[in-house]
């Protein structure tokens, strides 16, 4: 393979690998602490739970947003290693960036807008509570649609990166990484499209767990390529 002229320095690759691997671990921990509203007997009780969880909700989603930004930065270095001007790499970068933006939008709604609305209307008259209940249900549907769309965009990015690796393997473990990328792109993608389930912290942990395997594989390629440079 003819290597791109702007291959990142080995030290940059190692830092990007550390960022990807470390961020993946922190994101898994944050997801495991995602607050969940228990089944309530009334709308007021649900609003009270949302208010009580507002701080934790904001911390978890804030951490996840920062982690997504760091992952995007790490994968930018990974893309530079593969050649940013190659069509599959361009598609992968665009897909992953779009997916991150969509998921961040969903997290801003889930972690900040919903608890804020609950706090504003927790002591409101019943007529307003009935209205905010409908509004929150609509927002919940939007969060589900955005999250699934963002994750599917990321899955497509993994497939494009895998193709870029498989079509021109130049680094140690490239083929293994490409195979793991296919699995990380296809399996969660099929689950989201076919299962038609409501995403919960548990199902998100499972999906991101599969994605984490790809993340660690990409980090390993970055490290190994730095050693062989």
Buried (B, 14 or more C-beta within 10 A) or exposed (E): EEEBEEBBEBEBBBBBBBBBBBBBEBBBEBBEEBBEBEEEEEBBEBBBBBBBBBEBBBBBBBBBBBBBEBBBBBBBBBBBBBBEEBEBBBBBBBBBBBBBBBBBBBBBBBBBBBBBBBBEBBEBEEEEBEEBBEEBEEBBEBBBEBBBBBBBBBBBBBBBBBBBBBEBBBBBBBEBBBBBBBBBBBBBBEBBEEEEEEBEBEBBBBBBBBBBBBBBBBBBBBBBBBEEE
